Every structure is written in structure tokens, then in C-alpha cells.
């Protein structure tokens, strides 16, 4: 009776993972498969170190990687610990926001670059929104416009309302990646920060939003594209005027009274 052998089977060495990688991989799998649900607070570093049988330094390295990957977020205080974050398109938006925020802090990006990037994102968003919007999207846009019409141009809520309107248009495209980038742009770059708002700009901006809403509601992609382009061009002109005015003030000689 002959016996078979496994001589022809090829095996390859599997590298042994470092303790940090083992910890990170196990936590990542638990988050991604829902074993640790969104919003859950992780145990302390000490408790995790005991559970995994590794040092606190190893736990700290693994957690840092998961934070950078957008799966964990620190609480508002030093004692609130780490919480599991969503792993859908909202996580992508947070990651983009964090990276963009760091670059903006360095000051290596110009307002012109932000405006150009906004054109690349939001003009196509208006077109896609006209094709794909749902009744729920239209309701959200209508409600935001109602809120905008109820406040004055200098109300602190104006920038937030503006961001919500543009993000909702991006949501209406049905493309969650696009919506993530638009949300990140408004959350981090704050496009209105480059514009000196006044009563006239507030009135015109709301009028533009109404026209955009009507075009999207009518599923008129061409008009929606035109309205968004006109809106962004108008804001860009005001931003340029704001910077020119600030430059003139900066150059004025000091007058001794």
C-alpha cells in the first residue's frame, strides 16, 4: 500500500508580526466588523496592556496608528478616553479634514488654491445633484434656506448654514466620496473666512441658494451648473475685494493724533 507525501506542496514563511501590529490588527478587525460598535469607549491603556499581554508603550503606538487612520478619536477632555468612530464615508471626511487642517495651519496653501479646488468639487456637485436628488435632499435644502432667510448677515450661524447648504448639495449627488471632500473643505477651510460679509452679500448669497435649489428641484443640470458657477464667481470677486481692501489699510501711514 503506497502512501502519499506533500513533497510537491510549496510553503512560504509567514513573518511574525510585532506586538504593536498584533494589537493594531485585532482592534482594527473588531472595529471594522462591528464587534466594537461606533461610539464605544475603549478600555484604558493599562487595561488593554493587560488584556494583550504587552506594554503600555506598545498599546500607545497601536492606538496612535488607529487614530491617524480615523478609526478612533480622543474625547473632549483628557479623561474622556478614546472612542470608536464611524468607518463609512464620514471617516474619510474626518481624515481629509485633519490632513487639510494641518496643511492650512502651515500656511502653504493660498486662498486662490482653495477657491479653485472648490470649483472642481462643487460645480460638478450641482450637476450631479440635479440628476440624483431625492425628496429628502430637497426638504433639507429648503429648510436651510428658510433658516438663512430668518437671520441677518452678521448672525454667527451664517457660515454654518452656508456650509450645510453646500454639503447637502454634495449629499444629493449620491456620491459619498465627493460629499466627504466637500464636507471636509467646508469644515476645515471655511471658504467664507476669505470674504468680508455684509448685508448685500448676504442677500445675494441667499438669492443664489434659492436659484440653485430651484434648478436642482427641476432636475435642470445645466442651470444648476450655471447657478453654482455664478455663485462661486461672485464669492471669489468679493474675496479678492476683501483682500485688496485689507492690503490698502495695511499700507496706510500711521497718523499721530
SVG drawing of the C-alpha trace seen along z (x, -y; Angstrom):
<svg xmlns="http://www.w3.org/2000/svg" viewBox="-40 -115 50 117">
<polyline fill="none" stroke="black" stroke-width="0.4" points="0.0,0.0 1.6,-3.3 1.5,-6.4 1.2,-10.0 3.5,-12.8 3.3,-16.6 6.7,-17.0 5.3,-18.9 3.5,-21.4 5.3,-24.7 5.2,-26.5 6.4,-30.0 7.5,-31.6 4.9,-33.8 6.6,-36.8 5.9,-37.1 4.1,-40.3 5.5,-42.8 3.4,-43.1 2.2,-46.6 1.0,-45.2 -0.9,-42.3 -2.6,-44.8 -3.5,-47.2 -4.7,-44.5 -7.0,-42.9 -8.5,-46.2 -8.9,-47.2 -10.8,-44.0 -13.0,-44.4 -13.9,-47.9 -14.5,-47.1 -16.6,-44.1 -18.7,-45.9 -17.6,-43.8 -16.7,-47.2 -19.6,-49.5 -19.3,-53.1 -19.2,-55.4 -17.8,-52.8 -15.2,-54.0 -12.1,-51.8 -10.7,-50.5 -7.7,-52.4 -4.2,-51.8 -3.4,-49.8 -6.4,-47.5 -5.6,-47.0 -2.0,-46.2 -3.1,-43.6 -5.6,-42.1 -3.0,-41.8 -0.1,-41.0 2.1,-43.8 3.5,-47.0 1.6,-50.3 4.1,-51.8 3.0,-49.1 -0.6,-49.8 0.0,-53.6 1.7,-53.0 -1.1,-50.9 -3.8,-53.4 -1.9,-56.2 -2.0,-54.4 -5.7,-53.8 -6.3,-57.5 -4.4,-58.6 -6.5,-56.2 -9.7,-57.8 -11.0,-54.8 -10.5,-56.3 -11.0,-59.8 -10.0,-61.4 -12.7,-62.8 -13.0,-66.5 -11.1,-66.2 -8.0,-64.3 -10.1,-61.9 -12.8,-61.1 -10.6,-58.4 -10.8,-57.1 -14.0,-56.4 -14.7,-54.3 -15.5,-56.4 -17.7,-55.6 -15.9,-53.6 -18.1,-54.9 -17.6,-58.0 -17.8,-60.2 -14.5,-58.7 -13.0,-59.7 -14.2,-63.3 -12.6,-63.4 -9.3,-62.2 -9.3,-64.7 -10.3,-67.5 -7.4,-66.6 -4.8,-66.5 -6.1,-69.6 -6.2,-71.4 -2.6,-70.6 -1.6,-72.0 -3.6,-75.1 -2.0,-75.7 1.4,-75.7 0.1,-78.4 1.4,-76.8 -2.0,-76.9 -3.3,-80.1 -6.9,-81.3 -6.8,-81.0 -5.9,-77.3 -8.8,-76.7 -11.2,-78.6 -10.0,-76.6 -10.4,-73.3 -13.9,-74.3 -14.8,-74.9 -13.6,-71.4 -15.7,-69.9 -18.9,-72.0 -19.7,-72.8 -19.9,-69.1 -21.8,-68.5 -24.6,-70.9 -24.9,-69.0 -25.0,-65.6 -27.4,-66.8 -29.9,-67.8 -29.8,-64.3 -29.8,-62.3 -31.5,-64.4 -34.2,-62.8 -37.2,-64.4 -35.3,-64.2 -32.4,-66.2 -34.9,-68.9 -36.5,-69.1 -33.1,-69.6 -32.1,-72.3 -35.5,-74.1 -35.2,-74.1 -31.7,-75.5 -32.8,-78.4 -35.7,-79.1 -33.2,-79.4 -30.9,-81.6 -33.8,-84.0 -34.6,-84.2 -31.2,-85.6 -29.2,-88.7 -26.0,-88.6 -23.9,-89.1 -25.5,-86.3 -22.9,-83.8 -24.9,-80.9 -24.4,-82.2 -21.2,-80.3 -22.6,-77.1 -25.8,-77.5 -23.8,-78.2 -21.7,-75.1 -24.8,-72.9 -26.3,-74.1 -23.3,-73.2 -22.7,-69.9 -26.3,-68.9 -26.0,-69.6 -23.0,-67.3 -25.0,-64.7 -27.7,-65.0 -25.2,-63.8 -25.3,-60.3 -21.5,-60.1 -20.3,-59.7 -16.6,-60.3 -17.5,-63.6 -19.7,-64.5 -16.9,-63.7 -14.4,-66.0 -17.0,-68.9 -17.8,-68.4 -14.1,-68.4 -13.4,-71.5 -16.2,-73.5 -15.3,-72.1 -11.6,-73.0 -11.0,-75.7 -14.2,-77.8 -14.5,-79.4 -16.5,-82.3 -13.5,-83.3 -11.9,-84.8 -14.9,-87.1 -16.0,-90.2 -19.7,-89.6 -22.1,-92.5 -25.9,-92.9 -25.6,-93.0 -23.5,-89.8 -25.9,-88.1 -28.9,-89.0 -27.3,-87.9 -25.9,-84.7 -29.3,-83.6 -30.8,-84.5 -28.2,-82.3 -29.0,-79.5 -32.7,-79.8 -31.9,-79.7 -29.7,-76.6 -32.4,-74.9 -34.9,-75.6 -32.6,-74.3 -31.9,-71.1 -35.5,-70.6 -36.4,-70.9 -33.6,-68.4 -32.1,-71.1 -28.5,-70.1 -27.3,-72.8 -29.0,-75.6 -27.7,-74.1 -24.2,-74.1 -24.6,-77.7 -26.0,-78.8 -23.2,-77.2 -20.5,-78.7 -22.1,-82.1 -22.4,-81.8 -18.7,-80.8 -17.5,-83.5 -19.4,-86.1 -17.9,-84.9 -14.4,-84.9 -14.8,-88.5 -15.8,-89.6 -12.8,-87.7 -10.5,-89.5 -12.0,-92.8 -11.7,-92.0 -8.0,-91.2 -7.4,-94.3 -9.1,-96.4 -7.1,-94.8 -3.9,-95.4 -4.7,-99.1 -5.5,-99.5 -2.2,-97.8 -0.3,-100.2 -1.9,-103.4 0.6,-105.6 0.1,-105.8 -1.4,-109.1 -0.4,-110.5 -3.3,-112.1"/>
</svg>
